[in-house]
Amino acid sequence: QHKPQLAETLDALPLDDSIEAVREDGKVDIKIVHKADPQWTIIVENKINGACDMERQLPRYIKNCAARHEKVVAAVYLKASEEGRPDDKGWCKGEKELVDGVLLSVAGYSEDPRLCSLVEGWLEPCEARSRNFNAKIVVSQYAELVVNHAGETMNQTEYKQIMDALGGCKV
């Protein structure tokens, strides 16, 4: 139910300077804001590289945005080749509902057509719509990088065993 609403909202956005993407704003990997409407913010938590969740990471980010009068309409949780959920161990009362209300789990790339994929759902359409040659090239190269990273030879079982041995990171 949430995904179609977000897609419609994204399609309706103006392709001009009113949309801004910012890296590492308040430790958020990527924050996409509508400068004219602070009630429209998307945060992206990038776990493509297999990084672990920090304690209460997404709830803190959403609350920090609210403190800045920014309303998070989507919290994108991006993993390499599968959809996933953030680790909610240690979350305070009500934080699971807060996050679940805006959570959009996305695989970077997957050959499973049932999964929401960054490459097919976002990067390829952006590349196709772009009128700027340099932007097209950058998006195309990033999509190729995501596909290659998602298709690395280490399977999830091997990865989990290594992460467990290194200190209990969850996949």
N, C-alpha and C positions, 0 to 999 in steps of 0.2 A: 504494500500500500504506500509506503514512504518513497520507494524508488521512482515510481511514475511521477509523483508530485515534484520530486527534486529534478527529474529530467525536464518536466514542463517549465519549471522555474529557470533552469539553466538555458533552455532554448529561448526564453523570453528576455534574457539579459542583453543589454546593448553591447555591441562590440566596439567599445570606445574606452576612454580613459577613466570612466567611473568605476571600473572593476580593477582591483589591485591584488596581486599575489605577492605575499611577503614571506620570506623564509626566516625561521627561528625567531619569531615575534613571541616573547614570553615563553620560549622553549618549544612552541608549537612548530613542527617541521615545516608545514606550509599552511598559511592562512589566506583565504580568498575573501576579500571584503568588497562590498558595494559601498563606495565612498559616499554616495548620496543617501544611502539607507543603511544605517548601522544595525538595523533589525534583520540584516541578511549577511550572515558570515558562515563560511564553511571552513572547518579545520581538517587537516589531513595528517594522520599519524602514519609515517612510513616505516613499515616493518619488513620491507623487501629484503633487506640484508640480514634478517633473522634476529634483530635486536630484541631484547626483553622489554617488557613494560616496566616503567618506573611505578613506584607505589602511587596508586590513585591517580594515574596520569591523565586519562581522559576527563574524569570528573573535575579535577583541578583546572584543566584547560577551559572547560565549559564555564566553570564558575569565574575564572579570571576574565573571560570575555564578558560575562554578565556584569562584572564589576566595572568594566569599561563601557558599559551600555551597548554592547554588541550581542546580538542574539544569534546563537549557533543554530542554523537550520539543518546542518548535516555535519556529522563527525565521521569522516572517512577513515576506515581502518584498513590499511593496504598491506597485504602480504604477497610474497613472490608468486606462488602458483596455486593458492587455495584461499578460500574465504576463512576468516577466523574471528574469534572474539577476544577482546582484551581480557587480561587476567584481572578478575574483580575481587580477588582475595584482599581483605583489608579495607574494602570500600565502606563508607559510612552509610547509615540508613538513608534510603531514598536515592542514593547515587546510581544504583543499577537502573532504576526507572528513568532517571535523568538522562543517562547515556543511551539506554535502549530507545528512547523517544527520538533520537537523532542519528543513531548508529547506522552506518552503511558499510558493510564489510565487502571488500573488493579484492579479488585476486589480480596481481599485476598482469599475468597472462595465464590462460588455461585453455586447453583444447576441449574442455567440457563445456558445451554450449549452455548448460544450465547456470553456470557461474557468471556473475557480474565481473567483467574484465576491464582493467584500465586501458589495455591496448585497443580492444575492439570498441569499448563503450565510450572512450574519451579521446585517446591519442589519434587514432585513425580518423575519426570525424573532424578533429581539430586540424589535422594535416590537410584533409580534403577541403575544408572551408577557408583555410588561410590564403590570403592573397599576397603574402610576403614570402618571397623565395627563401630568405634566411630562416624565417620562422618554420617554414615547411621542413627544411633540412634538419634543424635542431629537433623538432618533434619526431621526425622520422628516425633519426639516430637514437633518440631516447627510447622510442618504442622498440627498436631492435635490441637495445641494451636490456630492457625489461624482459623481452622474450628470451634472450640468451640466458639471463640470470634465472628466470623461472625454470628453464630447462636444464639446469646444471645436473650433473650425474649423481650427486649425493641424494639418496632418497630420504624421506622424512624420518624413518626409523633410525637410520644412521645418524642423521642430524640430531635427533632427540638424544640418542646415546652420548654423543659428543658433548652436547650442551649440559646434560645431566652430570657428566663427569667433570665439567668445568664449573659447576656450582649451582646446578639445579634450575637453569633457565628453562622456561616453558616454551614449547613450540606453539 
